[in-house]
Amino acid sequence: MKMRVSLIIHCFISCLLLTILNTAYAIAPKQCITAPKRIYACDNLIYTSVKRPEGNKVVCLCKTDKSSIVSLLEKEHIATQRINIRKLLSKHQISRAELQDILTQIN
């Protein structure tokens, strides 16, 4: 009897943990924001959130790419920079204002 109760409790805890992990995975971003010229994986990811009316969106950003992304935003007069920013915003489904807010949150 004790073994059966122990098995049921173990199964319940396992199911609960799997549910929590799946929920966390669904909330986590699929891909982090990186500079367009990045070739290798980022070794310094920062997680933050974007406040939206429908709820917060979790976003991660490669901290070492912050200066490159800021530079892209500042060089709006260059056509290739505008294209790179539009692709970046579209890929991550964020607005320009949200990206600027994310960048100001990162030290």
JOLIN-V991050 format. One record per residue. N is the residue number from 1. SS is DSSP state (@ for helix, = for strand, . for the rest). PHI is phi in whole degrees, 0 to 359 (none if undefined). OMEGA is omega as a letter, one per 20 degrees, with the letter a starting at -180 (none if undefined). Layout:
n=N ss=SS phi=PHI omega=OMEGA
n=N ss=SS phi=PHI omega=OMEGA
This chain:
n=1 ss=. phi=none omega=r
n=2 ss=@ phi=298 omega=a
n=3 ss=@ phi=294 omega=r
n=4 ss=@ phi=295 omega=r
n=5 ss=@ phi=296 omega=r
n=6 ss=@ phi=298 omega=r
n=7 ss=@ phi=295 omega=r
n=8 ss=@ phi=296 omega=r
n=9 ss=@ phi=297 omega=r
n=10 ss=@ phi=299 omega=r
n=11 ss=@ phi=297 omega=r
n=12 ss=@ phi=298 omega=r
n=13 ss=@ phi=296 omega=r
n=14 ss=@ phi=298 omega=r
n=15 ss=@ phi=297 omega=r
n=16 ss=@ phi=297 omega=r
n=17 ss=@ phi=296 omega=r
n=18 ss=@ phi=297 omega=r
n=19 ss=@ phi=295 omega=r
n=20 ss=@ phi=296 omega=a
n=21 ss=@ phi=295 omega=r
n=22 ss=@ phi=295 omega=r
n=23 ss=@ phi=294 omega=r
n=24 ss=@ phi=297 omega=r
n=25 ss=@ phi=294 omega=a
n=26 ss=@ phi=293 omega=a
n=27 ss=@ phi=282 omega=a
n=28 ss=. phi=294 omega=r
n=29 ss=. phi=293 omega=a
n=30 ss=. phi=287 omega=a
n=31 ss=. phi=209 omega=a
n=32 ss=. phi=277 omega=r
n=33 ss== phi=285 omega=r
n=34 ss=. phi=227 omega=r
n=35 ss=. phi=295 omega=a
n=36 ss=. phi=302 omega=a
n=37 ss=. phi=274 omega=a
n=38 ss=. phi=295 omega=r
n=39 ss=. phi=253 omega=a
n=40 ss=. phi=262 omega=r
n=41 ss=. phi=298 omega=a
n=42 ss=. phi=279 omega=r
n=43 ss=. phi=255 omega=a
n=44 ss=. phi=219 omega=a
n=45 ss== phi=270 omega=r
n=46 ss== phi=241 omega=r
n=47 ss== phi=256 omega=r
n=48 ss== phi=211 omega=r
n=49 ss== phi=227 omega=r
n=50 ss== phi=250 omega=a
n=51 ss=. phi=278 omega=r
n=52 ss=. phi=228 omega=r
n=53 ss=. phi=302 omega=a
n=54 ss=. phi=277 omega=r
n=55 ss=. phi=133 omega=a
n=56 ss=. phi=289 omega=r
n=57 ss== phi=244 omega=r
n=58 ss== phi=282 omega=a
n=59 ss== phi=225 omega=r
n=60 ss== phi=241 omega=a
n=61 ss== phi=223 omega=r
n=62 ss== phi=285 omega=a
n=63 ss=@ phi=300 omega=a
n=64 ss=@ phi=289 omega=r
n=65 ss=@ phi=266 omega=a
n=66 ss=@ phi=304 omega=a
n=67 ss=@ phi=296 omega=r
n=68 ss=@ phi=295 omega=a
n=69 ss=@ phi=290 omega=r
n=70 ss=@ phi=300 omega=r
n=71 ss=@ phi=299 omega=r
n=72 ss=@ phi=300 omega=a
n=73 ss=@ phi=295 omega=a
n=74 ss=@ phi=283 omega=a
n=75 ss=. phi=261 omega=a
n=76 ss=. phi=294 omega=a
n=77 ss=. phi=287 omega=r
n=78 ss=. phi=265 omega=a
n=79 ss=@ phi=303 omega=a
n=80 ss=@ phi=296 omega=r
n=81 ss=@ phi=292 omega=r
n=82 ss=@ phi=299 omega=r
n=83 ss=@ phi=296 omega=r
n=84 ss=@ phi=299 omega=r
n=85 ss=@ phi=294 omega=r
n=86 ss=@ phi=301 omega=r
n=87 ss=@ phi=297 omega=a
n=88 ss=@ phi=297 omega=r
n=89 ss=@ phi=295 omega=a
n=90 ss=@ phi=294 omega=a
n=91 ss=@ phi=301 omega=a
n=92 ss=@ phi=259 omega=r
n=93 ss=. phi=53 omega=r
n=94 ss=. phi=230 omega=r
n=95 ss=. phi=270 omega=r
n=96 ss=@ phi=300 omega=r
n=97 ss=@ phi=296 omega=r
n=98 ss=@ phi=295 omega=r
n=99 ss=@ phi=297 omega=r
n=100 ss=@ phi=297 omega=r
n=101 ss=@ phi=295 omega=r
n=102 ss=@ phi=300 omega=a
n=103 ss=@ phi=296 omega=r
n=104 ss=@ phi=287 omega=r
n=105 ss=@ phi=285 omega=a
n=106 ss=. phi=270 omega=r
n=107 ss=. phi=276 omega=none
